[in-house]
Amino acid sequence: MKRIIIITSLLLLFALPLVLTGATHPASADGDPCCSIVSIDSVNGIVTRDLRTGETFKFEVDSRSLLKTMRVGQKVWKDAGTRKVSVMDGEPCCTVIGNTNLDLADSGRQSAEKGSTGVIRNGNTLTLEKGYEATIDRKGKRVRVREFGGDWRPSSTHTCECDSDENAKCAWEAVRKQVHCTSVSGACQNCQVYETTKVGTDKAQDESSPGTSTSPVTSTSSRTDPGRTLVSSPVGWELKPSADMKGSSGQIVIQFPGMEESGNNFVAAFEVGGKERITPSTYGRANFPLLDGEYDVEINSVRLTRVPVKRGMDTRIHIGTIRFTVPSNVSVEVDDITQKKRLCLAYGLMKCGVPSGEYYIKVGGSSKKMTISDGQVIDFSKDR
């Protein structure tokens, strides 16, 4: 997938794990590298700045494996004649496709301003303070901030704008824990992130990615796979420092409350939108060590989308348990909110774990809508 890489002046040089071999790099002034990466935009993918002239330009990285090796502060070379870019002393890897007018250097000279709790605003950059995390809506316009494991703040957000340019977007830069506002079209000079307050929650929720609003969990049938229910869940998980994970990994933690044995509950993790499991087939409680990123998590045919995994953190999924004890000839089932997808089915005894949200419980020919909260155990065996 094509990505945008924004390159500008930076003194710190990060080593490249994968060194390309072959011809020497294209000529630059005195043989020195021309440019330095300051951020890697994995959403929009493409862009650069020359250290000597300050000129910004765009280039494409077609190799996903190469893109993964690139680091903030890393030096690259550009050959103006062939319009090629190379990394270290390797063959040219990328093609310059045009100039842009991103004003990244100027924004760095603007005075920093304390915004909402947990962030510092500086022109087109929003820097998170220690212990805070941010999320960006699907359109790249609205940023929300929270403490790890806390609530997203619906009444205080930050908006990404670039004059009247509709292509302005906010993008996450993980290394420096910053949000950058940039314009894909390169048409404007004044990209910036600014604080907005009292944003209408209905519109914000409609535009947000999972994890950004404070509304109850809602479920919809998947268009791509009718065998699953997709859940966009802002309160479907929480992150906290992990006692087990070190280095570059975090983990997804799945536990079923009120169940000493939870072997009949299917759990798995997937690439976002993927159909092939990236974790072993597992029934019951599980810990899935994964690299930084977003993943889909499936629990009893309910799929939570874009669940974040962060280095050194546990992402605990919010799960409740429904327990039933009825005569062995009576069926008990749990359906999704549409009542079109069966999640659990048993005769007599049932222990069904599901992500927090709304479901239908069916016993024999009767049904009842229920809301399941994180850590809750609804034991119908005591009511019957």
C-alpha positions as CSV (number, residue, x, y, z in Angstrom):
1,M,0.0,0.0,0.0
2,K,1.3,3.4,-0.9
3,R,2.2,5.7,2.0
4,I,3.1,9.3,2.5
5,I,6.4,10.0,4.1
6,I,7.1,13.6,5.4
7,I,10.8,14.4,5.4
8,T,12.4,17.6,6.9
9,S,15.4,18.8,8.9
10,L,16.2,16.8,12.0
11,L,19.6,16.3,13.8
12,L,18.9,12.9,15.3
13,L,19.9,9.9,13.0
14,F,18.2,6.6,13.6
15,A,19.9,3.4,12.2
16,L,18.2,1.5,9.4
17,P,17.6,-2.1,10.4
18,L,17.7,-3.3,6.7
19,V,20.6,-1.9,4.7
20,L,20.1,-2.0,0.9
21,T,23.2,-3.1,-1.1
22,G,24.2,-2.3,-4.6
23,A,25.1,1.0,-6.4
24,T,26.2,4.0,-4.5
25,H,23.6,6.7,-3.6
26,P,22.7,9.4,-6.0
27,A,24.9,12.5,-6.0
28,S,24.1,15.2,-3.4
29,A,26.1,18.2,-2.2
30,D,29.5,16.9,-1.1
31,G,28.1,13.4,-1.0
32,D,25.9,14.1,2.0
33,P,22.3,13.0,2.4
34,C,19.8,15.7,1.4
35,C,17.0,15.0,3.7
36,S,15.9,13.7,7.1
37,I,12.6,11.9,8.1
38,V,10.7,13.7,10.8
39,S,7.5,11.6,10.6
40,I,6.0,8.7,8.8
41,D,2.3,9.0,8.0
42,S,1.0,5.5,7.7
43,V,-2.5,6.8,6.8
44,N,-1.9,9.0,3.9
45,G,1.5,7.8,2.9
46,I,3.9,10.2,0.8
47,V,6.1,13.6,1.3
48,T,9.7,15.1,2.0
49,R,11.9,18.2,2.8
50,D,15.4,19.0,1.5
51,L,17.8,20.0,4.4
52,R,19.6,22.6,2.3
53,T,16.9,24.3,0.4
54,G,13.9,23.7,2.7
55,E,11.9,22.5,-0.4
56,T,9.3,19.9,0.3
57,F,8.6,17.2,-2.2
58,K,6.6,13.9,-2.4
59,F,7.8,10.4,-3.1
60,E,6.3,7.0,-3.1
61,V,7.4,3.9,-1.2
62,D,6.0,0.8,-3.0
63,S,7.8,-1.7,-0.8
64,R,5.9,-2.4,2.5
65,S,8.9,-4.2,4.0
66,L,11.2,-1.2,3.2
67,L,8.6,1.3,4.7
68,K,8.7,-0.7,7.9
69,T,12.4,-0.2,8.3
70,M,12.3,3.6,8.0
71,R,12.7,5.6,11.1
72,V,12.3,9.2,12.2
73,G,15.6,11.0,11.9
74,Q,16.9,8.7,9.2
75,K,18.8,10.3,6.3
76,V,18.0,9.7,2.6
77,W,19.3,10.8,-0.8
78,K,17.6,12.4,-3.7
79,D,18.8,12.5,-7.4
80,A,17.2,15.5,-9.0
81,G,18.1,14.2,-12.5
82,T,16.5,10.8,-12.2
83,R,13.9,11.9,-9.7
84,K,14.7,9.0,-7.5
85,V,15.2,8.6,-3.7
86,S,17.5,6.1,-2.1
87,V,18.1,5.0,1.5
88,M,21.7,4.6,2.9
89,D,24.0,3.3,0.2
90,G,21.4,1.3,-1.7
91,E,19.8,1.3,-5.1
92,P,17.1,4.0,-5.6
93,C,14.0,2.7,-4.0
94,C,11.4,5.4,-4.5
95,T,10.2,7.9,-7.1
96,V,9.7,11.6,-6.6
97,I,6.2,12.5,-7.9
98,G,5.9,16.3,-7.3
99,N,6.5,19.2,-5.0
100,T,4.3,20.3,-2.0
101,N,4.1,23.3,0.2
102,L,3.8,21.8,3.6
103,D,5.0,24.4,6.1
104,L,6.5,22.1,8.7
105,A,9.6,24.1,9.6
106,D,7.8,27.3,10.1
107,S,5.2,25.7,12.4
108,G,8.1,24.5,14.7
109,R,9.0,28.1,15.4
110,Q,5.6,29.0,16.7
111,S,5.2,29.2,20.4
112,A,3.9,26.1,22.2
113,E,0.5,26.5,23.9
114,K,-0.9,24.3,26.6
115,G,-4.2,22.9,25.4
116,S,-6.5,20.4,27.1
117,T,-5.1,18.3,29.9
118,G,-2.5,16.0,28.5
119,V,-1.5,17.9,25.3
120,I,0.7,20.8,24.2
121,R,-0.2,22.5,20.9
122,N,2.4,24.0,18.7
123,G,1.1,25.1,15.3
124,N,0.4,22.1,13.2
125,T,1.6,19.7,16.0
126,L,-0.2,18.3,19.0
127,T,2.2,16.6,21.5
128,L,0.9,14.2,24.1
129,E,2.2,14.4,27.6
130,K,3.3,11.3,29.5
131,G,0.4,9.0,30.4
132,Y,-2.0,10.2,27.7
133,E,-3.1,8.8,24.4
134,A,-5.0,10.3,21.4
135,T,-7.4,9.0,18.8
136,I,-8.3,10.5,15.4
137,D,-11.6,10.1,13.7
138,R,-12.0,8.4,10.3
139,K,-11.9,11.7,8.4
140,G,-8.7,12.8,10.0
141,K,-10.4,16.0,11.4
142,R,-11.0,15.5,15.1
143,V,-8.6,14.4,17.8
144,R,-9.5,13.3,21.2
145,V,-7.3,12.8,24.2
146,R,-7.5,10.7,27.4
147,E,-5.3,9.3,30.1
148,F,-4.5,5.6,29.6
149,G,-7.6,3.7,30.6
150,G,-9.6,6.8,31.2
151,D,-12.6,8.2,29.3
152,W,-12.4,10.0,26.0
153,R,-13.2,13.7,26.5
154,P,-16.3,14.5,24.4
155,S,-16.5,18.2,25.4
156,S,-12.9,19.0,24.6
157,T,-11.3,18.0,21.3
158,H,-8.8,19.3,18.8
159,T,-9.5,20.0,15.1
160,C,-7.2,19.8,12.2
161,E,-7.7,22.5,9.6
162,C,-5.7,24.1,6.8
163,D,-7.3,27.3,5.7
164,S,-10.3,26.1,3.7
165,D,-8.5,23.1,2.2
166,E,-10.7,20.0,2.6
167,N,-7.6,17.8,2.2
168,A,-6.1,18.8,5.5
169,K,-5.9,15.9,7.9
170,C,-4.5,14.9,11.3
171,A,-2.1,12.0,11.3
172,W,-0.5,10.1,14.1
173,E,3.3,10.0,14.5
174,A,4.0,7.2,17.0
175,V,7.8,7.8,17.7
176,R,7.3,11.3,19.1
177,K,3.7,10.7,20.3
178,Q,2.5,13.6,18.2
179,V,-0.4,14.4,16.0
180,H,0.6,16.4,12.8
181,C,-1.8,18.4,10.7
182,T,-0.8,18.2,7.0
183,S,-2.5,18.8,3.6
184,V,-2.4,15.9,1.2
185,S,-2.8,18.3,-1.8
186,G,0.0,20.6,-0.5
187,A,-2.3,23.6,-1.4
188,C,-2.0,25.6,1.8
189,Q,0.6,27.1,4.1
190,N,-1.3,27.2,7.4
191,C,-2.1,23.7,8.6
192,Q,-2.7,23.7,12.3
193,V,-4.3,21.8,15.1
194,Y,-6.5,24.0,17.4
195,E,-8.6,23.3,20.4
196,T,-12.4,23.2,20.0
197,T,-14.9,22.8,22.9
198,K,-18.4,21.5,23.3
199,V,-18.4,19.5,20.1
200,G,-21.8,18.0,19.3
201,T,-21.5,14.4,20.5
202,D,-23.9,13.0,17.9
203,K,-21.9,14.2,14.9
204,A,-18.6,13.3,16.6
205,Q,-19.7,9.8,17.2
206,D,-20.8,9.3,13.6
207,E,-17.4,10.4,12.3
208,S,-15.3,8.7,14.9
209,S,-13.2,5.6,14.7
210,P,-13.7,2.9,17.3
211,G,-12.6,4.1,20.7
212,T,-13.4,7.8,20.2
213,S,-16.9,8.4,21.5
214,T,-18.6,7.8,24.8
215,S,-21.9,6.3,23.5
216,P,-23.1,2.8,24.4
217,V,-21.7,0.0,22.2
218,T,-23.8,-0.7,19.1
219,S,-23.7,-3.7,16.8
220,T,-24.4,-4.0,13.1
221,S,-24.3,-7.0,10.8
222,S,-21.1,-7.3,8.8
223,R,-21.5,-6.6,5.1
224,T,-18.3,-8.5,4.2
225,D,-19.0,-11.5,6.4
226,P,-22.6,-12.3,7.4
227,G,-21.3,-14.8,9.9
228,R,-19.9,-12.1,12.2
229,T,-21.3,-9.1,14.1
230,L,-19.1,-6.0,14.0
231,V,-18.9,-3.8,17.1
232,S,-17.4,-0.3,17.0
233,S,-16.8,0.0,20.7
234,P,-15.5,3.2,22.3
235,V,-15.8,1.6,25.7
236,G,-14.9,-1.9,24.5
237,W,-11.4,-2.0,25.9
238,E,-8.9,-0.2,28.2
239,L,-5.1,0.1,28.2
240,K,-2.9,-0.1,31.2
241,P,0.8,-0.8,31.8
242,S,1.7,-4.5,31.4
243,A,3.6,-6.4,34.0
244,D,4.6,-9.0,31.3
245,M,5.3,-7.2,28.1
246,K,8.6,-5.6,27.3
247,G,10.3,-4.2,24.2
248,S,8.2,-3.4,21.2
249,S,5.2,-5.6,22.0
250,G,1.9,-5.1,23.8
251,Q,-0.9,-7.7,24.4
252,I,-4.6,-8.1,24.1
253,V,-6.0,-9.6,27.3
254,I,-9.3,-11.6,27.2
255,Q,-10.9,-12.8,30.4
256,F,-14.4,-14.0,31.1
257,P,-15.8,-12.9,34.5
258,G,-17.4,-15.5,36.7
259,M,-16.0,-18.4,34.7
260,E,-13.4,-20.6,36.2
261,E,-13.5,-22.6,33.0
262,S,-14.3,-20.7,29.8
263,G,-13.3,-23.3,27.2
264,N,-16.4,-23.0,25.1
265,N,-15.9,-19.4,24.2
266,F,-14.1,-18.8,20.9
267,V,-11.6,-15.9,20.8
268,A,-9.1,-14.8,18.1
269,A,-7.3,-11.7,16.7
270,F,-7.2,-10.6,13.0
271,E,-5.6,-7.9,10.9
272,V,-8.1,-5.0,10.6
273,G,-10.8,-6.2,8.1
274,G,-9.0,-9.6,7.6
275,K,-10.4,-13.0,7.5
276,E,-7.3,-15.1,8.4
277,R,-6.5,-15.4,12.1
278,I,-3.1,-14.0,13.2
279,T,-3.4,-15.8,16.6
280,P,-3.9,-19.5,17.3
281,S,-7.5,-20.8,17.5
282,T,-8.3,-20.4,21.2
283,Y,-11.2,-21.1,23.4
284,G,-11.5,-19.3,26.7
285,R,-9.3,-16.7,28.3
286,A,-6.3,-15.6,26.3
287,N,-3.4,-13.2,26.1
288,F,-2.3,-12.3,22.5
289,P,1.2,-10.7,22.3
290,L,1.2,-8.3,19.3
291,L,3.2,-5.5,17.8
292,D,2.1,-1.9,18.1
293,G,-0.9,-1.3,15.8
294,E,-4.7,-1.9,15.5
295,Y,-6.4,-5.3,15.2
296,D,-9.8,-6.8,15.1
297,V,-10.7,-9.1,18.0
298,E,-13.4,-11.7,17.8
299,I,-15.2,-13.2,20.7
300,N,-18.0,-15.7,20.0
301,S,-18.6,-14.3,16.5
302,V,-18.7,-10.7,17.8
303,R,-15.8,-8.7,16.2
304,L,-14.5,-5.5,17.8
305,T,-12.8,-3.4,15.2
306,R,-9.5,-1.5,15.4
307,V,-8.6,-2.5,18.9
308,P,-5.3,-0.7,19.8
309,V,-2.2,-2.5,20.9
310,K,0.6,-0.3,22.4
311,R,4.2,-1.2,23.4
312,G,4.4,-2.3,27.0
313,M,0.6,-2.0,27.5
314,D,-2.2,-4.5,28.2
315,T,-5.3,-3.9,26.1
316,R,-8.0,-5.6,28.2
317,I,-11.3,-6.3,26.4
318,H,-14.5,-5.4,28.2
319,I,-16.5,-8.6,28.6
320,G,-19.6,-9.7,30.5
321,T,-20.9,-13.2,31.1
322,I,-24.4,-14.6,30.6
323,R,-25.1,-17.7,32.7
324,F,-28.2,-20.0,32.4
325,T,-29.3,-23.2,34.1
326,V,-32.6,-24.6,32.7
327,P,-33.9,-28.2,32.0
328,S,-31.8,-30.1,29.6
329,N,-34.5,-30.1,27.0
330,V,-34.8,-26.3,26.9
331,S,-32.7,-24.3,24.5
332,V,-30.9,-21.1,25.5
333,E,-29.3,-18.7,23.0
334,V,-27.7,-15.3,22.9
335,D,-28.2,-13.3,19.7
336,D,-26.8,-10.0,18.5
337,I,-28.9,-6.8,18.6
338,T,-30.3,-7.5,15.1
339,Q,-31.5,-10.9,16.2
340,K,-30.1,-12.3,12.9
341,K,-26.9,-13.7,14.3
342,R,-26.7,-16.4,17.0
343,L,-23.7,-16.0,19.2
344,C,-24.2,-18.8,21.7
345,L,-26.5,-21.8,21.9
346,A,-26.9,-24.5,24.6
347,Y,-29.4,-26.8,26.2
348,G,-29.6,-26.9,30.0
349,L,-26.4,-25.1,31.1
350,M,-24.9,-22.2,29.2
351,K,-22.0,-19.9,30.0
352,C,-21.6,-17.3,27.2
353,G,-19.0,-14.4,27.3
354,V,-19.6,-11.4,25.0
355,P,-18.1,-7.9,24.6
356,S,-20.0,-5.3,26.6
357,G,-23.1,-4.1,24.7
358,E,-26.7,-5.0,23.9
359,Y,-27.9,-8.5,23.0
360,Y,-31.1,-10.6,22.9
361,I,-31.5,-13.6,25.3
362,K,-33.8,-16.3,24.0
363,V,-35.2,-19.1,26.2
364,G,-37.5,-21.5,24.4
365,G,-39.9,-19.3,22.5
366,S,-39.4,-16.1,24.6
367,S,-36.8,-13.4,24.1
368,K,-35.5,-10.4,26.1
369,K,-33.2,-7.5,25.3
370,M,-30.3,-7.1,27.7
371,T,-27.4,-4.7,28.2
372,I,-24.1,-6.4,29.3
373,S,-21.5,-4.3,31.1
374,D,-17.8,-5.0,31.6
375,G,-17.2,-7.5,34.4
376,Q,-20.9,-8.2,34.8
377,V,-22.2,-11.7,35.3
378,I,-25.9,-12.1,34.6
379,D,-27.0,-15.4,36.2
380,F,-30.4,-16.3,35.0
381,S,-30.2,-19.7,36.8
382,K,-31.0,-17.7,40.0
383,D,-34.1,-16.1,38.5
384,R,-35.8,-19.3,37.2
